[in-house]
């Protein structure tokens, strides 16, 4: 037995590598890396890669969207016309964005036949906290359908000249001068515009009225300020009731054009006492043809007013 062991040990010493054979067992196969795209190495190769491929030789992969059983319904948007001056004299524009954007472009208003468009533009000057405005009246493209001619109208398509400006040529701290359309006349030839004057801090303290007359050639159109209307009202209360409206915060609320007479404008007048209480000072009318101001009623505030201007509204109904 000892001889056998000695022979075996000598065998290991002489042939250690061949004594036993062990096979390596691979439990996980290593993932081979994907071959990388060969980078261009010369300028000539780069020019070939950068060459423009004609449209006829281009291959466009069209990926089909996975089919779905879900059905979505999107209601079709429609446009409808709405009366602008309803309720009469109560329409006010929203310019909450003027201080953020330094400008505000309120909606446009067309006459009943959709031949003309009227709209104001507001501007904010932060250095003096002032708001000023301009008012424009322009002709629409009558070759298009009514809705499309309004949607396609763009203020920036041409040079626009305002028919009235308020506060554009002056700078005064906390000044507010805002122009707003009251309404179109029934015949579509006149517009009543109001200018509210006041403070950006303390509110409105005065209203002026303008009437813009549209001629066949729009360049011949003109605007008048109803200075006499305001003066007659002040003179009446001074002469007949011994009240100086100039000492009060005095304001005019234009309702629009009379339903019975397209040339008569109807307004309500108010003053505010020292406690800020609003006092009614009568309903007044102004006849554009005769240039006469008339007291209609000292107590009545409700009158038949025509509503002619139209605004375009989007609806899902």
Buried (B, 14 or more C-beta within 10 A) or exposed (E): EEEEEEEEEEEEEEEEEEEEEEEEEEEEEEEEEEEEEEEEEEEEEEEEEEEEEEEEEEEEEEEEEEEEEEEEEEEEEEEEBEBBBBEBBEBEBEBEBBBEEEEBBBEBBBBBBBBBBBBBBBBBBEEEBBBBBBBBBBEBEEEBEBBEBBEEBEEEEEEEEBBBBBBEEEEBEEBBBBBBBBBBBBBBBBBBBBBBBBBBEEEEBBBBBBBBBBEEEEEEBEBEBBEBBBEBBBEBBEEEEEBEBEEBBBBBBBBBBBBEBBBBBBBBBBBBEEEEEEEBBBBBBBBBEEEEBEBBBEEEEEBEBBBBBBBBEEEEE
